[in-house]
Structure formats: C-alpha cells, structure tokens
C-alpha cells in the first residue's frame, strides 16, 4: 500500500504555526486531538478555485503552497490530503478512505465516493479523522466503534453500521442526521484524482455551480452558501444574513473565513 508523502521540517513547522498548534509531535491520541481541533478553526473549507474555474491540484507541494503559505482553504481532498501527510510525517499510521455523501439527501440516494476520510490506527485502535466536511466537519477524531455516542468540542457524533457500511451521524436538534457512509477499502491517489477532477470540473457539480465556505470556532460554526451567511451557535441559535454586493462577499471571506483571496477572481456573477 502506498503511503502519503511527508512534509519537510520547515513546512511542518509552518503548518503548526498556521493552525496555532504548539503541542507534542509524538503520534499519540492527544496529538491527534490537538491538531484535529485546531485545523478546521484556522483553515476554512472553501471551493473558490473550482467556482472560479481554476484547477484544484492534490499533489503535496500544491497543497502546502495553497493551504499553508497561501492563506487559502480547500475541500475534502485538499484538507484531508494535507492532514494525512502531516500525520504520516509525525509517525501516525493513516489510510485514506472514500465516502458517499448522505447529508440532506433523500433516503436510499446513491452517490459516488466523492468525499475523503482518514482512518488512523493508534496502537491497534482505529479512529476516523476528517477536517474537510464543510459545515459539519469534525473537530475531534472518533473511535471506530458502532453506536457509541461521542462528544466533540462541538456536536455529538456517532458511527452506526448499515448494509456493510459505516455511517457517520451528527446529533442536530435532538435528531441523528446522516452525513456520509464509507467502508474500510483503502483509496489511492488515482481514486482521489478521478473524484477530484469530477467535482471540480463537471458543469453540474455543486463545487462548480455555487460558492461554499465553512469555518468553525470554539463557540459557533460559520457557513456560506452563495450569498447567504449562516452563523450557528453551539446553543442552538442560527442567524442568517443575505449579502448584497461582491464587496460584502469579499469582506466575509477575508474576515469571517480568514481567507486570502486569489488574485484572479470575479464574484460579480453571483449578483
């Protein structure tokens, strides 16, 4: 099985500075939890590149330049691709998996494996790590145990088994909502490359037809869908704001989502 490419010392240190992590570098659960909490707070989920018709590259140098040094975010293949290399560099045993998204879809909808998830082995105990699921991305790794309700710094999550798959569910307003399903078949760079090309270039892909961004902080989650900004507090309240100009949009992307915007951008078609 091919392993993820590793970062050099300078890039690894730059990553830790980017996410504000100053903890241990040993491959322990505490290290994984610390990185997993800080990554989605610092590096926003976003699809600016595909929305603007720009290429989305998954090789490690491109991910390092974009997400670490470029002040940008990305979607699952970029976010979890970078995290996988970070964890591998630290000595974790990490396997890339593929998931079928279920969130906000009718029951029994069959979707392609368009989401990347990480399986982390810690002394023989498996965990799921995922910093790239947008508005409900995990802020802590989850033990791969069925039906165990697991608290995170944000919502409770659980993993259930159904029809040979694992299904990740989040507790939203006292109800358990499915996010995606996956199995433990390893995925490779060629698998992610095909899926990434499809979601970033297909004319009907939601990553091409609309703008999305999401970021979490200790007290709330922020979500942007085209011109609507939603702020979800951990207390259960949601505030929505309609953006009415490209200037407002750029301000939200830079301030709320803490993104450095690409030079070649034109948001005017949103309005």
N, C-alpha and C positions, 0 to 999 in steps of 0.2 A: 504494500500500500504506500502510495506516495505521501510524503509529509509536506506540511506547509513550509514555504520559505521563511527564513528567520531574518530579524532586523539586526543591523549592526548596533553597537553600543550607543552611538550618537543619536540615531533615530529612535531607539528605545527610550533614551532619556528625554528626548523631545516629546515623545508620546506621553510619558508620565507628566511632564510639565503641562502639556495640552489639556489633560483631563484633571490635573490637580491632585495626582496621586503621589504620596511620599512614603508609602508603606513598604513592607517586605517584598523582596523579589524571589523568595523561595516558593516553589509550587505547592502551596497549601490552600485549604478552603478559605482561610481568612484573606489570603492574597487575591484569590479569585473573586471573593465577595467585594473586596475593596475596589478592584478595577471595574467590576460589573456595575457597581453603584455609580461610579463617577463618569464612566464613558458616556452614557446617554444624557447626562446633565451637561456635558461640555461639547459633544459632537452631535449636532442635530441630525435627525432623519430628514432628508430632503431629496427632491428629484429635479433640481434646477437644470442639470445637464441634459437629461432626456427631454424635458419640457422645452428647452431652448434649441433642441435639435443637435446637441453636442454629444460626442462619443462618451461612453462610460467604460473605462478601462479597468480591468480587475487585476492586472499584474501588480506585484507588491510595490515597485518604485512609483507607479502611478497613484496607488492608494496612499502611500506615505506622503507624496507631494501634495495631494489634494486634501486629505483629511487631517494631516498633522501640520504641515507647513503652510498650506494654502488657506487655512481658516474655513474650509468647507465641511459639509457633512456628506451624506450619501444614503443609499438604501441598503437593503439587507446584504446583498453580495459584497458591497464595499465595506459596510460596518463590521459584519461578522468575518469577512475575509481579513481585514486588518486585525481584529481581535484574535483570530485564530493564529496569525503569525506572531503576535505579541505573546500569547500564552505558550506557543511552541518554543519561542525564544527563551522563555523562563523555565522550560523543562516540563510543562504540562503535556499530558497525552491527550490530543484533541483529534476528533474525527468530524468531518463535515457531513451533514445530513441534508436531505431535501424534504420540504413540507408542502402540503396542499392547503391553500388558504380557505378557511371556512367563515371568517368574520363577516357578518352582515349579509350572508348568502342564504338562500332557501335550503332547507334540509335536503340531503342527498345530491346536492350540486357537486359535480366532479370538476375539479380544477387541476391544472398542471402543477408540477413541482416547481413553483415559482418563488419559493422562499427558502433561504439558507438558515440552518440551525446548527449549533455546535453541540457535540457530545464530548464531555470532559470526564476522563477517568481519574479519580482520586483514590489511590490505594485500593483499587478494585471496586469502588463505589461510583456508579455513573451519575453524572449531573448534566442537565441541559442548560446551556448558556445561549443568550440571544439578545443582542443590543440593537437589532435592526428591524423591529416590527412596528415602527411608527408610533401611533397614538397610544398603544398599549404595550410598548416594548417592556420587557422585564427589567427590573432594577436589582435583581439578585438571581443567582443560579438556583435551579430547582433540582432536588433529588429525583431521580428517575424511579419513582415508586408510585404504583397506581392508587388512586382515590385518596391520597394524602393531601389535605388542605394545608398549603404552605404560605405563611405570612411573608411578605416582602416589605421593603420600605414604603411601598405604595399598596396596590390592591392585593388581596389574597388570590392565589392561583392553585390549580391542581392539574394533575395528569390522569386521565382515565384511558382505559383500553376498550377499543371497539372495532370489531371486524379485522383484527390483526394489526391495527394501527394504535399508536399513542395519539391522544387528542389533548391539546393544551386548552384549558378553560380559565377564564378570569371571572371573579365574582363582581358583578356590576349591579348595584342597587338590589342586593339580596338574591340575584339570579345568576346562575352559572352560564356564561356565554362562551361558545367555542371560538377559538382563534385560528387554529390550524391543526392538521393531522400529519403524522410522519411515521416512518418506520426506521429501523436502525441500519438500513443498507447504506454503506459509505458512498458519498458523491465525490467526484473528481473535478479537476479544473475544467475539463471538456464539458462536463454536465452543467456546471455553473455558467460556462461561456455561452452555451446554447440558450439557456434560460435568460441570461442577462441580455443577450442580443435581442431576444424576442420582446422582453418587457421594455427595453429601452428604445426600440425602433419600430415595433408594429404600430400601424396607424390607429388601431383601436385600443392600444394599451392605455390603461389609466395613468401610466407614468409618462405618456406622450401627450395625451389629450387634456390633462389638467395639472395644476400645480399643487404639491403637497409638502408640508413640513411639520415636524413634531419635535418637541423637546420636553424634558421632564426636569423639575427642580424639586427640592425636598418637600414642598407643600402643595404642588399642583402639576398638572400636565397642560402643555400648550399644543393646539392642533390647528393647522391652517389647511383649508381646502379651497383652492382658487382664491376668492376674495373674502371668505368668511374665516375669522379668527375665533376659536373657541378656547376658553380657559376653564379647565376642570379642576376644582379644588378637591383635596382629599376629604373634605367634609361633605362632599356630595353635590355642591352647588356648581352650576355651569353658567358662564357668561359668554354671550356671543356678540361679536362686533363685525359689522359689514364694512369692508374697506372700499373707499370710493374713488381712489386715484392710485396711479402707479407710484407716486411719491409716498403715499401711506404704506403701500405694499413693501417698498424697499426699506422703509423705516422699521416695519415689523420684522422683516427678515434679518436686518442687521442688529436690532436691539433685542427683540424678544427671542429670536432663534440664534442670535450671536453668530451670524454668518458673514463672511467676507464675500461679497457678491462678485460673480465673474464679470470681466470687462465687457465681453460680448453678450449683452443682454438686452432684451426688448420685451417688457411686460405689457406694452400698450394693447396687445391683442386680447388681454383679459378684460379690457374695458370697452 
